[in-house]
């Protein structure tokens, strides 16, 4: 058993929260468990007392996390009975993102374009200058994301983390100082929208294929090919974000 995990019988294993923003971490872990199918639509979540015990946080943190999930239409809280997963979770999960896009679509698309341009630059630099250890780090990051994406029940929160790690491994292999810092900041800003993007049917498989195309260009030391592969990857995401808003406006 990994350090920090609390054993439970017949239920998912949650990680004890030890870092900043316990409410956020509790919400993200419960969300990931719902998305994996650990709690099917209509099923109850563990009680507040059980969640406090499993996460190692206060009841206030648990209640705030549950309130956030209810606001996202992922769960419904029935006073005196507990919290239950809503029906049609995938459709409900998309709702808050559509509302966000109504207000911030242009800003989000601009951030994605900036991130795409920086990702292209990083990939070009790696293809031109990276040494074997840099390419090796990208290969490992690509393989780790592929393994999670192709798992029987992928954990979207973990897929997001590994996706970020893949792109940052390219930035770090460029051997620059500013690119990794800028891309780290952009990825932090885009974290929540990234998880919703991965909830799109087939997106994990598409990302695996596109990541491998980027890696192949880097391995060939093909700067133009690396830029083209990154551009295709990021353009597809940008187009989906724009269409997602238009379909639900």
C-alpha positions as CSV (number, residue, x, y, z in Angstrom):
1,X,0.0,0.0,0.0
2,X,1.4,3.4,-0.9
3,X,2.2,5.9,1.8
4,X,-0.6,8.2,2.6
5,X,-3.4,5.8,1.6
6,X,-6.2,4.8,3.9
7,X,-7.5,1.3,3.4
8,X,-11.3,0.9,3.0
9,X,-13.4,-2.2,2.5
10,X,-15.4,-2.4,-0.7
11,X,-14.8,1.2,-1.6
12,X,-12.1,3.3,-3.4
13,X,-8.9,4.2,-1.7
14,X,-8.5,7.9,-1.1
15,X,-5.2,9.6,-0.4
16,X,-4.8,11.5,2.9
17,X,-4.7,15.2,2.2
18,X,-1.6,16.9,3.5
19,X,-1.0,19.8,1.3
20,X,-2.6,23.2,0.7
21,X,-6.3,23.5,-0.3
22,X,-7.7,20.4,1.3
23,X,-11.2,21.2,0.0
24,X,-9.9,21.3,-3.6
25,X,-8.1,18.0,-3.2
26,X,-11.1,16.3,-1.7
27,X,-13.3,17.5,-4.5
28,X,-10.8,16.4,-7.2
29,X,-10.4,12.9,-5.7
30,X,-14.2,12.4,-5.4
31,X,-14.7,13.7,-8.9
32,X,-12.0,11.3,-10.2
33,X,-13.7,8.4,-8.4
34,X,-17.0,9.2,-9.9
35,X,-15.5,9.4,-13.4
36,X,-13.8,6.1,-13.0
37,X,-17.1,4.5,-12.2
38,X,-16.3,3.8,-8.5
39,X,-19.6,5.4,-7.7
40,X,-22.2,4.7,-10.4
41,X,-25.0,7.2,-11.3
42,X,-27.6,7.1,-8.5
43,X,-25.3,5.6,-5.9
44,X,-24.5,7.2,-2.5
45,X,-21.2,8.6,-1.6
46,X,-19.6,7.6,1.7
47,X,-21.0,9.6,4.7
48,X,-19.3,12.9,5.8
49,X,-17.8,11.0,8.8
50,X,-16.3,8.3,6.5
51,X,-14.9,10.9,4.1
52,X,-13.4,12.9,7.0
53,X,-11.7,9.7,8.2
54,X,-10.5,8.6,4.7
55,X,-9.1,12.0,3.7
56,X,-7.8,13.0,7.1
57,X,-9.5,16.5,6.9
58,X,-12.1,18.4,8.8
59,X,-15.9,18.1,8.2
60,X,-15.8,21.7,7.0
61,X,-13.4,20.7,4.1
62,X,-15.6,17.8,3.2
63,X,-18.8,19.8,3.2
64,X,-17.3,22.5,1.1
65,X,-16.0,19.9,-1.4
66,X,-19.4,18.3,-1.6
67,X,-21.1,21.7,-2.1
68,X,-18.7,22.3,-5.0
69,X,-19.6,19.0,-6.6
70,X,-23.3,19.7,-6.2
71,X,-22.8,23.1,-7.8
72,X,-21.2,21.3,-10.8
73,X,-24.3,19.1,-11.0
74,X,-22.2,16.0,-10.3
75,X,-24.0,15.0,-7.1
76,X,-27.2,15.8,-5.3
77,X,-27.2,16.3,-1.5
78,X,-30.3,15.0,0.2
79,X,-30.5,16.3,3.8
80,X,-30.8,13.5,6.2
81,X,-29.9,10.9,3.6
82,X,-26.5,12.0,2.2
83,X,-24.9,12.7,-1.1
84,X,-25.8,10.8,-4.3
85,X,-24.2,10.7,-7.8
86,X,-26.5,12.3,-10.3
87,X,-27.8,10.4,-13.4
88,X,-26.0,11.1,-16.7
89,X,-22.9,12.3,-15.0
90,X,-21.0,13.0,-18.3
91,X,-23.7,15.3,-19.6
92,X,-24.0,17.1,-16.2
93,X,-20.2,17.5,-16.0
94,X,-20.2,19.4,-19.3
95,X,-22.8,22.0,-18.0
96,X,-20.6,24.1,-15.8
97,X,-17.9,24.2,-18.5
98,X,-20.5,25.5,-21.1
99,X,-21.5,28.2,-18.6
100,X,-17.9,29.1,-18.0
101,X,-17.3,29.3,-21.8
102,X,-20.2,31.7,-22.2
103,X,-18.3,34.2,-20.1
104,X,-14.7,33.3,-20.8
105,X,-14.5,31.6,-24.2
106,X,-12.3,34.2,-25.8
107,X,-10.0,34.4,-22.8
108,X,-9.6,30.6,-22.7
109,X,-9.0,30.3,-26.5
110,X,-6.4,33.0,-26.2
111,X,-4.6,31.1,-23.4
112,X,-4.7,27.9,-25.5
113,X,-3.3,29.7,-28.5
114,X,-0.5,31.2,-26.4
115,X,0.2,27.8,-24.8
116,X,0.2,26.2,-28.3
117,X,2.7,28.7,-29.6
118,X,5.0,28.1,-26.7
119,X,4.6,24.3,-27.0
120,X,5.5,24.6,-30.7
121,X,8.6,26.7,-29.8
122,X,9.7,24.2,-27.1
123,X,9.3,21.2,-29.5
124,X,11.3,22.9,-32.2
125,X,14.1,23.7,-29.7
126,X,14.2,20.1,-28.5
127,X,14.3,18.7,-32.0
128,X,17.2,21.1,-32.8
129,X,19.3,20.8,-29.6
130,X,18.1,18.1,-27.2
131,X,20.5,15.5,-26.0
132,X,19.6,11.8,-25.4
133,X,18.6,12.3,-21.7
134,X,16.1,15.0,-22.7
135,X,14.5,12.9,-25.4
136,X,14.5,10.0,-22.9
137,X,12.5,12.0,-20.4
138,X,9.9,12.8,-23.1
139,X,9.7,9.2,-24.1
140,X,9.0,8.1,-20.5
141,X,6.4,10.9,-20.0
142,X,4.7,9.8,-23.3
143,X,4.6,6.2,-22.2
144,X,3.2,7.0,-18.7
145,X,0.3,9.0,-20.2
146,X,-0.4,6.3,-22.7
147,X,-0.6,3.7,-20.0
148,X,-3.1,5.7,-18.0
149,X,-5.2,6.7,-21.0
150,X,-5.4,3.1,-22.1
151,X,-6.3,1.7,-18.7
152,X,-9.6,-0.1,-18.3
153,X,-10.9,2.8,-16.2
154,X,-8.7,5.8,-16.7
155,X,-8.4,8.3,-13.8
156,X,-9.0,11.7,-15.5
157,X,-7.3,13.6,-12.8
158,X,-4.2,11.4,-13.2
159,X,-4.4,11.7,-17.0
160,X,-4.4,15.5,-16.7
161,X,-1.3,15.3,-14.4
162,X,0.5,13.0,-16.9
163,X,-0.5,15.1,-19.8
164,X,0.9,18.2,-18.2
165,X,4.1,16.2,-17.3
166,X,4.5,15.2,-21.0
167,X,4.3,18.7,-22.3
168,X,6.5,20.1,-19.5
169,X,9.1,17.3,-20.2
170,X,9.4,18.8,-23.7
171,X,9.8,22.4,-22.3
172,X,12.4,21.2,-19.8
173,X,14.3,19.3,-22.6
174,X,14.7,22.6,-24.4
175,X,17.2,23.5,-21.8
176,X,15.8,27.0,-21.5
177,X,14.7,28.7,-18.2
178,X,11.8,30.9,-19.3
179,X,9.9,28.4,-21.4
180,X,9.3,25.8,-18.6
181,X,8.3,28.5,-16.2
182,X,5.8,30.1,-18.6
183,X,4.3,26.8,-19.6
184,X,4.0,25.7,-16.0
185,X,2.0,28.8,-15.2
186,X,-0.2,28.4,-18.3
187,X,-0.9,24.7,-17.4
188,X,-1.9,25.7,-13.9
189,X,-4.4,28.2,-15.2
190,X,-5.8,25.6,-17.7
191,X,-5.9,22.7,-15.3
192,X,-9.7,22.5,-14.8
193,X,-10.6,23.0,-18.5
194,X,-8.1,20.3,-19.4
195,X,-10.0,17.8,-17.3
196,X,-13.2,18.6,-19.0
197,X,-11.5,18.3,-22.4
198,X,-10.5,14.7,-21.4
199,X,-14.0,13.9,-20.5
200,X,-14.9,14.3,-24.2
201,X,-15.4,10.9,-25.7
202,X,-12.3,9.6,-27.5
203,X,-10.1,12.5,-26.5
204,X,-7.7,10.4,-24.4
205,X,-7.1,8.1,-27.4
206,X,-6.6,11.1,-29.7
207,X,-4.1,12.6,-27.3
208,X,-2.1,9.4,-27.1
209,X,-1.8,9.3,-30.9
210,X,-0.9,13.0,-31.1
211,X,1.6,12.8,-28.3
212,X,3.3,9.9,-30.1
213,X,3.4,11.9,-33.3
214,X,5.2,14.8,-31.4
215,X,7.6,12.3,-29.9
216,X,8.4,10.7,-33.2
217,X,9.3,14.1,-34.7
218,X,11.6,14.8,-31.7
219,X,13.2,11.4,-32.1
220,X,13.9,12.1,-35.8
221,X,15.3,15.6,-34.8
222,X,12.8,17.1,-37.2
223,X,12.1,20.7,-36.0
224,X,9.4,21.5,-38.7
225,X,7.7,18.1,-38.1
226,X,7.7,18.7,-34.3
227,X,6.1,22.1,-34.8
228,X,3.5,20.7,-37.1
229,X,2.6,17.8,-34.7
230,X,2.2,20.2,-31.8
231,X,0.1,22.6,-33.9
232,X,-2.2,19.8,-34.9
233,X,-2.6,18.6,-31.3
234,X,-3.4,22.1,-30.0
235,X,-5.5,23.2,-32.9
236,X,-7.8,20.3,-32.4
237,X,-8.3,21.2,-28.8
238,X,-8.9,24.9,-29.6
239,X,-11.5,24.0,-32.2
240,X,-13.3,21.7,-29.9
241,X,-13.5,24.4,-27.2
242,X,-15.0,26.8,-29.6
243,X,-17.5,24.3,-30.9
244,X,-18.4,23.1,-27.4
245,X,-19.6,26.6,-26.5
246,X,-21.4,27.1,-29.8
247,X,-23.3,23.8,-29.4
248,X,-24.6,24.7,-25.9
249,X,-25.2,28.5,-26.2
